[in-house]
Amino acid sequence: MLQRDYIVRLVREFMEALRRVLEKDETARQDALLQLYSQYVGDATLFHQLSVDEIFDYLAANEPDSARRDCKIEMLAELFLAEGDLQTGPLREMLHAKSFAFFDYLSAHSTTYSLDRIEKMARLRKEISQSVE
């Protein structure tokens, strides 16, 4: 029970920090997002270079507790979405595709229903399908 409370508190803290970052101007936002990566999930460069499957493997190897792993997956989904919104072209598409994959995983494996997640997935699905056309 204490571990679950800790994870819930960690996610809330992360979401509040992300909200504050998104309120900043665009130039400060990118640096602040990179700080959130290192503070909550790890090296941003590593997560940018790894494929979705490689990230899942990395998290499975380095985070044996499934609740904490899912917490990090949720944080990565949010970070990739926020960072992708600041980018253009192929980098934006790659970040949004990763974000969608993580939201999709959470949707399939989480016991928590999230209307916010569903809305983000619909937006990403639409954007991804438009970039393919």
RAKA-V708130 format. One record per residue. N is the residue number from 1. D_FIRST is the distance of its C-alpha to the first C-alpha in Angstrom with 2 decimals. Layout:
n | d_first
N | D_FIRST
N | D_FIRST
This chain:
n | d_first
1 | 0.00
2 | 3.79
3 | 5.43
4 | 5.16
5 | 6.26
6 | 8.63
7 | 9.97
8 | 10.66
9 | 12.29
10 | 14.17
11 | 15.52
12 | 16.64
13 | 18.27
14 | 19.93
15 | 21.23
16 | 22.66
17 | 24.31
18 | 25.72
19 | 27.05
20 | 28.83
21 | 30.28
22 | 31.63
23 | 33.44
24 | 35.45
25 | 38.85
26 | 39.16
27 | 40.29
28 | 37.50
29 | 34.90
30 | 35.43
31 | 34.97
32 | 31.86
33 | 30.34
34 | 31.13
35 | 29.34
36 | 26.18
37 | 26.43
38 | 26.68
39 | 24.03
40 | 21.26
41 | 22.36
42 | 25.41
43 | 29.16
44 | 30.46
45 | 33.64
46 | 31.89
47 | 30.01
48 | 33.30
49 | 35.20
50 | 32.93
51 | 33.11
52 | 30.15
53 | 30.09
54 | 30.38
55 | 27.45
56 | 25.28
57 | 26.66
58 | 26.13
59 | 22.45
60 | 21.99
61 | 23.80
62 | 22.18
63 | 18.53
64 | 17.50
65 | 13.85
66 | 14.41
67 | 11.72
68 | 13.27
69 | 16.64
70 | 16.36
71 | 15.49
72 | 18.66
73 | 20.60
74 | 19.97
75 | 21.09
76 | 24.08
77 | 25.04
78 | 25.17
79 | 27.04
80 | 29.51
81 | 30.18
82 | 30.82
83 | 32.91
84 | 34.77
85 | 35.76
86 | 37.58
87 | 39.48
88 | 42.37
89 | 43.79
90 | 42.33
91 | 39.62
92 | 38.30
93 | 38.46
94 | 36.63
95 | 33.76
96 | 33.47
97 | 33.66
98 | 30.76
99 | 28.76
100 | 29.62
101 | 28.69
102 | 25.16
103 | 24.75
104 | 26.22
105 | 23.78
106 | 20.80
107 | 22.61
108 | 23.02
109 | 19.61
110 | 17.13
111 | 15.68
112 | 16.23
113 | 19.83
114 | 21.39
115 | 24.92
116 | 25.17
117 | 24.57
118 | 27.18
119 | 29.64
120 | 29.29
121 | 29.83
122 | 32.89
123 | 34.31
124 | 33.83
125 | 35.24
126 | 38.27
127 | 38.81
128 | 38.53
129 | 40.95
130 | 43.38
131 | 43.42
132 | 44.32
133 | 47.29
